[in-house]
Amino acid sequence: MINPFEDFKEYPYKKKEIPLDRIVRAKERVMDQIIEGYLKLVEEEVKELVWLVEHNRILKAYSSALQTIQKFDYDVDDIEELCLELDKGGRIPYLISGPSGIYISALCNNAKEQEIHLRLYELKRTFHFLGYRLPEGKTLILEGDLGDFIGAGLSGGKLIAKGSTGNWAGAGMMDGELCITEHAGQNMGEWMSGGEIHVDGQIRGIGKTIRGGRIYQRDKLIFPNYLTSRY
Amino acid sequence: MEDGNSRQKVRDIYGFIQDNLYLNRPDMRVAEESFNSALLFSLLTALNRGKELIIGEPGLGKTTSAEYIGAMTYRLPLGLIWAGEVSGHPEQTEEKIIGRPDLGRLNRGEEVVIWSYLAQLPIKIVDEINRLPETKQSMILDGVDRGKWEYLNDVIINEEYCLFATANYQDRGTNTLIAPLIDRFDVIVESRHPGTNMAFMIGMKDRYENVLRSAVFERRFQEILLQRRDYHEKMRGLEELCDRFGDHMEKEFHVRMLSQAERKEIRDCMQELPLDADANAFLRTVIAELSFCHKYGQKRSDEHCEEGCHYTGFLCHHTKNCISNRFPISVRTYSQSLAWLLGDEAVGIDHIKAVLPYALAHRVQWKDDYISQKQASNRRDPLQIYMGKEMVNEVYRRYNEQSHHIKNALAVAYQTLSGKGLEPIEGDHPIYAEIKRDLEEVR
């Protein structure tokens, strides 16, 4: 069969592109950068696959994550996509809940959007430190059950957890609002110095050292009027 | 491979005729060079065995331009070319145009054909072709198209020939050229009035003296043509005499003409010249606009565009007929000839643009309303050539806007047909629809 286009055999061609292809490719490019940034953070911060929850370590990891993501052009969908990738584990060989949560928090805090909504209820794993240092003006809505240290170091933002949280929720928070629609674990609000925590469900225990702020359970103030140590 | 001597020789022929025999103004520019279109296209016709229709007012050099070119490119004396010319008139007969029985031998019961000079000579000139009635025009169709001449049970086929036909503008004595005949002409040119001052100079020349005439050689040529022997043998004898005539002209008048071997060498060089990507894609774009029909699959003379067609902005909406397969052949061969003459290594878009108006002016049947839009415009060309030039500019503008996209569409189409699963490139031009259709029908 004659190819009537033979004269253009050597002509450099470009494939037909529909806008969706371009968008998908751009998304993939961004996701590659984000994953690469995460792997770099893990490599720097996690020695022998052990990551100790220490104040300095957390700060260092957060600063490093913030620095890495500065040049990324991402949006909320990319953050949610990263959570799915971390959960699936296909392109990411290991999930370490602490650094991954800090990395996601850095992405949320640095995102262009003021309101960030992450649907995490289908995930098999949980991330720690989500909402870490959420700044003023940002609202983070997290759907699904969450790990430990949710809203830790909250810095004026509003975090709505539509599900239950693990231990140490709101630990060290300085300002802002943490709303938990279901239950909270132990040591909630430890080292908290400001802001408010609202829990609609049960609280297993609040922190021993709470320096300021308020904690409500079902609209009832339980700190500073804290009377019992266990619910 | 020729080394430029042949090209210089051809340029010298052009220059000699322009300066001494066919005085006229340049009327076209290609790559910074000016040419007279009638002379240039006659030269290219002779070089690549083409067919040219020359139109113009009586007495403005239609026939003489072809005669001079024919004489100098084929080493034939002018008087022989005159002898081979056929004039179109209503009483013209097959016996005068093609051949007649040898009456002496017919009386002895032998059917032997005496071929006309027109049928035998490589330079064929039909003067005032549109004075031939339409019924008689079909008589010369095969001869014009393939160089094949038939009479009684005999046939001769010309191996190398070119044809020039002249036509006056329509008057009471002219007929319309039938579509199959007119399509066989590669190009149409106008032999124009040379302008007041040049006409004055022509008027000062001796009307009987011409350097290309030689009574002695003319008689010798005629003796060969009248011999009763095999046509191909006669042609070999003729060629030997052509060489002697060429030597004589060079020695006596320093006029260098082309030998058969040189003509072949030139043709081989021309045919080797490739079309570059733009020339290729642009020609495809033109063909698409002149053959495409969104509604009926292709243009057909008896089918008309419907109202509200998406492609009303393209040429297919302004034409009645479908462009023939002879059209791209004409454009390619003449563009190659032109590129060769200019010393270029490939056929570019400028060569194609220069040739196109002359290759399509006689082939396109425009719709009446489109003609009425154009005919009152200020112009220097006859209407059909003017419309051809306008058309080329219009398509070129469209091509220029999307040349990369069109070339990409063609490249992607190649890859698709070669087995890569690519989607055809889409765009707003008939060429994309044609490419898509090629791909669909092959799949």
Interface residues (C-beta under 8 A of the other chain):
Chain A: M1 N3 P4 F5 E6 D7 F8 K9 Y11 P12 Y13 K14 K15 K16
Chain B: L275 A277 N280 K407 N408 L410 A411 V412 A413 Y414 Q415 L417 S418 L422 E423 P424 I425 E426 I435 D438 V442
